[in-house]
């Protein structure tokens, strides 16, 4: 595996391992209801920004699409090897 592939795998792993912005928003909303800390309110407002939500959704979608593409390519190689 070359450096570019390793970097891409690390990036996709990071995207999959962290929670989504939507999960963060829900958790922060609960914290704000509990104590209303100004810092938590600022974080909630940042997570509620439509641009932030759109970018997070696009990153997660791209990572998933790329993983599915790699799985399909591995299956094609596997079936091609069996056919020979």
N, C-alpha and C positions, 0 to 999 in steps of 0.2 A: 504494500500500500504506500503510495507516494505521499508527500507532505500535504498536497492539496486535498486528497481524499481523507486523510486523517483530520485535517482542519474542518472539513465539511461534516464529518462524523461527529466531531466534538461539538460543533455548533448545533446540529440536530439533536444531540443528546441533551444539551443545555436547554433547548426549547422544550423538549419533552419533559424534562425533570422539574422545571419550575411551573408554578401555577399560572393560570391565565389572568389577565387583567380583570376579567369579570369575577373571578374568585376573590381577587384582592379587594375589589369594590364591595363585595358582599361582606367580607370580613371587616373592612374598615367601617362600613355602615353600622355594623353591630357595635364596634368600639365607640363610635361617635354617639350612638344612642345611650351607651353606658356612662361615658364621662365627658364627651364633647371637647377633648383636647384639641387645641388649635393646630398642632402639627399633624394630627390624624385627619383633621378636616382638610388641611392643605393636600395631604396625600390622596384623600378621597376625591377631591376636586381634580387633581392631576389624573387619577385613574378614570375619572368620568369624562375626560376630554375625548370627544369623538375621534380626533386624529390618533390619539394614543391607542384607543380601542381598535380602530381600523388597522393600524400598523401591527399590533399584537395578533389580531386575527389573521392577517395576511402572512405573517411569519410562521404561525402555527400551521396554516393551511399549506404553505410552500414546503415546510419540513415534512408534513404528512404525505404530500404528493410525491416528493422526492423519494421517501422511503418506499412507497408503493411501487414507484418506477424501478427502484433497485431490486425489489422482490421479484417483479415481473421479469427483469433481465436475468436474474439468477435462475428462475424457472426455465426461461428460454434456453439458457446455456445447458442446464441440466437435461432438458428434453432433447436438445441437439446432440449431446454426448450419448444419450441412450439410443438415438436413431442411427448412429454411425455403426 
